Amino acid sequence: MRRSFALLAVTATLLGATACGSSDAPSTPADEGTPTKVTVGVIPIVDVAPIYLGKEKGFFSSRGIDLTMESGQGGAAIVPGVLSGQFQFGFSNMTSLMVAQTQNVPIKVVVNGVASTGKQGADFGGVTVKGDSPIQSAKDLAGKKVAVNTLKNIGDTTVRESVRKAGGDPSTISFVEIGFPQMPAALAAGQVDAAWVVEPSLSVIKAQGGRVVAWNYADAAPNLTVATYFTSNKLLQEDPDLVKRFAEAMNESLAYASAHEDEVRQVLGTYTQIDQKTRDAMTLPEWPTEINRASIETLATLGKNDGVFGDKTPDLGQLLP
C-alpha cells in the first residue's frame, strides 16, 4: 500500500506541475441553474448513510450539486480515485489518509465522516468470532488469523491496541485482507479465526451466532473520529466554491442523520442488501459535524508505533481543515 501511495505522490507532483483545468474535475463553479456533477467514492457500509440520506433530502441538489456515489473496498483504494479525478471527493478512514499524507499525496480533509460511539458493548464495529470459538477476549487473538478490510490500516492498528490493552502480544496476529461484505461467510467457513467488521456486517455475524470479543474503536480512543470526506489539493485550489458547497451539504446530512435514526435504517436498504430485520438491530455510529482531533492524534501515534507510516510522522496540520 505504501508503494502505491509513493507512486501516486510522484504522479500527483507531475500532474500539479503540468495540469490546470483537467476535465476530470470541475474547475469553476457551476453556472446558475446548471448542477455540478460530483462523484464521491464511498464504501457500502453504515458509515456513509448520511450522504445517501442527504441526497434523498435534496441537501446537495439545493446547492447545485448533482451527486453520484461509487463503491470501493476501502479508503486506501478510494484515495487514488480522488487523486486521478475519478472521484471529486472520497470517504476514507483517517489511517488511510495519514498514510497518504506521509507519502506526500496532495489531499485534504474537508468535512467529518463518522465517529465511534466510544461505548464498550455498543459500538458499530468490533472483532467477531464464531459462537463456538475458543477465543474469549482480545488477549486470545494473539497468534490468530484475523480478517480486516485493508492491511496496515485502521483495522489492524486498532485491533492491535485492543490486544495490547488486554495483555496479549499483538505482533503475533496474522491479518488477512477480506472485504467487509465477504467477512461473515469467511468467518463461518473457518477461513479466519476472527473478523474485524463494522455494521451492517457486524449484525449479520451476530445473527449467525457470532460474538464480539473486542471493541477496537472504543479501545483506541474516546469517541474516535474514524473517517472523513476528503478531496485533492488540485480541486481545492481550482474550485473552492464546490468544496465549500459539498462540505455544507455534508454537514447538513450528518446532522440530519444524527436526528433521524429511522430514516438512516431505511436508506441503508437503498445501497446495501441488508434486510429490514438486520437494519433494525444494528448499532449506529455517531455522526458529529466536528472532527475529534485529539482522537486522530492518538490514531497517528498508534499507527506510527505499529510501523504503518514507515519512518514518517503524519502532519495533521497539512491534512486536517
C-alpha positions in Angstrom: 0.0 0.0 0.0 2.9 2.4 0.8 4.4 1.7 -2.6 1.1 2.6 -4.2 0.9 5.9 -2.4 4.5 6.7 -3.3 3.8 6.2 -7.0 0.7 8.4 -6.6 2.7 11.1 -4.9 5.2 11.2 -7.8 2.3 11.2 -10.3 0.5 13.9 -8.4 3.6 16.1 -8.3 4.0 15.8 -12.1 0.3 16.5 -12.7 0.3 19.5 -10.4 3.3 21.0 -12.4 1.7 20.5 -15.8 -2.1 20.4 -15.5 -4.6 23.1 -14.7 -8.2 22.8 -15.6 -8.4 19.0 -16.1 -11.8 17.7 -17.5 -11.9 15.1 -14.7 -12.9 17.7 -12.1 -14.8 21.0 -12.4 -12.5 24.0 -12.4 -15.1 26.6 -11.9 -18.4 26.8 -10.0 -21.5 25.6 -11.9 -23.4 28.2 -13.8 -26.6 29.2 -12.2 -29.2 26.6 -12.9 -26.6 24.1 -14.1 -25.8 21.5 -11.4 -22.2 20.5 -11.0 -21.7 16.7 -11.5 -19.9 15.3 -8.5 -18.9 11.7 -7.9 -17.9 10.5 -4.4 -16.0 7.3 -3.7 -17.6 5.5 -0.7 -17.7 2.1 1.0 -21.1 0.2 1.2 -21.3 0.3 5.0 -23.4 2.0 7.5 -20.8 4.8 8.0 -21.9 6.6 4.7 -25.6 6.5 5.3 -25.7 10.3 5.8 -24.5 11.1 2.3 -27.2 8.9 0.8 -29.8 10.4 3.1 -28.6 13.9 2.2 -29.0 13.2 -1.5 -32.6 12.0 -0.9 -33.4 15.1 1.1 -32.1 17.4 -1.5 -29.2 18.9 0.6 -26.8 18.6 -2.3 -29.1 19.5 -5.2 -30.2 22.6 -3.4 -26.5 23.7 -3.5 -26.2 23.0 -7.2 -24.6 19.5 -6.9 -25.6 16.5 -9.0 -24.4 13.8 -6.7 -23.3 10.2 -7.6 -21.8 7.6 -5.3 -19.4 4.8 -6.4 -18.4 2.0 -4.1 -14.8 0.8 -3.3 -13.5 -1.8 -0.8 -11.7 0.6 1.5 -10.3 4.0 2.0 -6.8 3.1 0.6 -8.5 2.2 -2.7 -10.5 5.4 -2.8 -7.6 7.8 -2.4 -6.1 7.0 -5.9 -9.6 7.6 -7.4 -9.8 11.1 -5.9 -6.2 11.9 -7.0 -6.9 10.8 -10.6 -10.1 12.8 -10.8 -12.4 9.7 -11.0 -13.9 11.0 -7.8 -14.2 14.6 -6.8 -14.5 13.6 -3.1 -13.9 10.4 -1.3 -14.8 8.8 2.0 -11.8 7.2 3.9 -10.7 6.2 7.3 -8.1 8.5 8.9 -5.3 6.0 8.8 -5.5 5.7 5.0 -5.4 9.5 4.8 -2.5 9.8 7.1 -0.6 7.1 5.2 -1.2 9.1 2.0 -0.1 12.3 3.7 3.2 10.8 4.8 3.8 9.9 1.2 3.2 13.5 0.1 -0.1 12.6 -1.7 -1.8 16.0 -2.2 -5.2 15.6 -0.4 -7.1 17.5 2.2 -9.9 16.6 4.6 -12.9 18.8 4.0 -15.6 17.5 6.4 -16.3 14.9 9.1 -17.5 11.4 8.1 -18.2 9.1 11.1 -17.2 8.5 14.7 -17.2 5.7 17.2 -19.8 5.8 19.9 -17.0 5.2 22.4 -19.1 2.6 24.2 -17.8 -0.9 25.1 -20.6 -3.3 24.1 -22.4 -0.7 22.0 -20.4 0.4 19.0 -20.8 0.0 15.3 -17.5 -2.0 14.8 -15.8 -4.8 16.6 -13.8 -8.0 16.4 -16.0 -11.0 16.0 -15.7 -14.8 16.3 -18.0 -17.8 15.8 -20.2 -18.7 18.7 -18.2 -21.9 19.5 -14.8 -20.3 19.1 -12.3 -20.8 21.9 -11.4 -17.1 21.6 -13.0 -15.3 24.6 -11.2 -12.0 24.8 -9.0 -9.6 22.8 -5.9 -11.3 24.5 -6.8 -14.6 22.9 -6.5 -13.0 19.4 -2.7 -13.2 19.7 -1.3 -15.8 17.3 -4.7 -16.0 15.4 -5.7 -15.2 11.8 -7.9 -12.0 11.8 -9.7 -10.5 8.8 -9.5 -6.8 8.1 -10.8 -5.0 5.0 -7.4 -3.3 4.3 -4.0 -4.4 5.5 -1.8 -2.0 7.5 -4.6 0.3 8.2 -7.1 1.4 10.8 -8.4 -2.1 11.4 -5.2 -3.9 12.3 -3.9 -0.8 14.2 -6.9 -0.6 16.5 -7.2 -4.4 16.8 -3.6 -4.4 18.0 -4.4 -1.8 20.6 -7.3 -4.0 21.9 -5.0 -7.0 22.2 -2.2 -4.8 23.8 -4.6 -3.4 26.4 -5.9 -6.9 27.2 -2.3 -8.1 27.9 -1.7 -10.0 24.7 1.1 -9.8 22.1 -0.3 -8.0 19.0 2.8 -8.7 17.0 1.8 -12.4 16.6 -1.5 -11.7 14.9 -1.8 -12.7 11.2 -4.0 -10.3 9.4 -5.9 -11.3 6.2 -7.5 -8.8 3.8 -11.1 -9.5 3.0 -13.9 -7.1 2.0 -16.5 -6.4 4.7 -19.4 -8.0 2.8 -17.5 -11.2 2.4 -16.4 -11.5 6.1 -19.5 -13.2 7.6 -19.1 -16.1 5.1 -15.3 -16.2 5.6 -15.7 -16.4 9.3 -18.5 -19.0 9.2 -16.4 -21.2 6.8 -13.4 -21.1 9.2 -11.1 -19.2 6.7 -10.2 -16.9 9.6 -10.3 -17.2 13.4 -11.8 -13.7 13.8 -13.0 -10.9 11.7 -13.0 -7.1 12.4 -16.2 -5.8 11.0 -18.4 -2.7 11.0 -22.2 -2.5 10.5 -24.0 -4.0 8.7 -21.7 -7.0 8.7 -21.5 -6.9 12.5 -25.2 -7.6 12.8 -25.0 -10.3 10.1 -22.4 -12.1 12.1 -24.3 -11.7 15.3 -27.4 -13.1 13.6 -25.3 -16.2 12.6 -24.5 -16.8 16.3 -21.2 -14.9 16.3 -19.8 -13.0 19.3 -17.8 -9.7 19.7 -14.6 -10.2 21.6 -13.1 -6.7 21.2 -14.5 -3.2 20.7 -11.4 -1.9 19.0 -12.6 1.6 18.1 -13.6 2.2 21.7 -10.3 0.7 22.9 -8.3 3.0 20.7 -9.6 6.5 21.8 -12.7 8.0 23.3 -15.2 9.0 20.5 -12.7 8.2 17.8 -13.1 10.1 14.5 -13.0 7.1 12.3 -13.3 8.5 8.8 -13.8 11.8 6.9 -14.6 13.1 3.5 -11.6 14.5 1.5 -10.6 15.9 -1.8 -7.5 16.6 -3.8 -5.5 19.8 -3.3 -6.0 20.4 -7.0 -9.7 20.5 -6.8 -9.5 22.6 -3.6 -7.4 25.2 -5.4 -9.3 25.1 -8.7 -12.9 25.1 -7.3 -13.0 26.1 -3.7 -16.7 27.1 -4.1 -17.6 23.5 -5.0 -15.7 22.2 -1.9 -17.5 24.7 0.3 -20.9 23.7 -1.1 -20.1 20.0 -0.7 -19.0 20.5 2.9 -22.1 22.5 3.8 -24.4 19.8 2.3 -22.4 17.1 4.0 -22.7 18.8 7.4 -26.4 19.2 7.0 -26.6 15.5 6.1 -24.6 14.4 9.2 -26.8 16.5 11.4 -30.0 15.1 9.8 -28.8 11.5 10.1 -28.0 12.0 13.8 -31.5 13.2 14.4 -33.4 10.7 12.3 -32.3 7.1 13.1 -35.3 5.5 11.5 -34.6 7.2 8.2 -31.0 6.1 8.4 -32.1 2.5 8.7 -34.4 2.9 5.8 -31.8 4.5 3.5 -29.4 1.6 4.2 -31.7 -0.6 2.2 -31.0 1.5 -0.9 -27.3 0.8 -1.2 -26.8 -2.5 0.7 -28.6 -5.8 0.5 -29.3 -6.0 4.3 -32.8 -7.0 5.2 -35.0 -4.8 7.4 -34.7 -7.0 10.4 -30.9 -6.7 10.4 -31.0 -3.0 9.8 -33.4 -2.5 12.8 -31.0 -4.5 15.0 -27.7 -2.8 14.2 -25.9 -0.3 16.3 -25.5 3.1 14.6 -22.3 5.1 14.8 -22.1 8.8 15.7 -22.2 11.5 13.0 -20.9 14.7 14.6 -20.0 17.6 12.4 -16.9 18.3 14.4 -13.7 16.3 13.9 -12.2 15.0 17.1 -8.6 16.0 16.5 -7.3 14.5 19.8 -8.6 11.1 18.8 -6.8 11.4 15.4 -3.6 12.3 17.2 -3.9 9.1 19.2 -4.6 7.1 16.0 -1.5 8.6 14.4 0.6 7.6 17.4 -0.7 4.0 17.3 -0.1 3.8 13.6 3.5 5.1 14.0 4.2 2.6 16.8 2.9 -0.2 14.6 5.0 0.8 11.6 2.1 1.8 9.4 3.8 5.0 8.3 7.3 3.7 7.9 9.7 6.2 9.4 7.4 9.2 8.7 5.1 11.0 11.1 1.7 12.3 9.8 1.4 16.1 9.5 -2.1 16.7 10.7 -1.7 20.4 10.1 -1.4 19.7 6.4 -4.2 17.1 6.3 -6.9 18.5 8.5 -9.0 21.6 7.8 
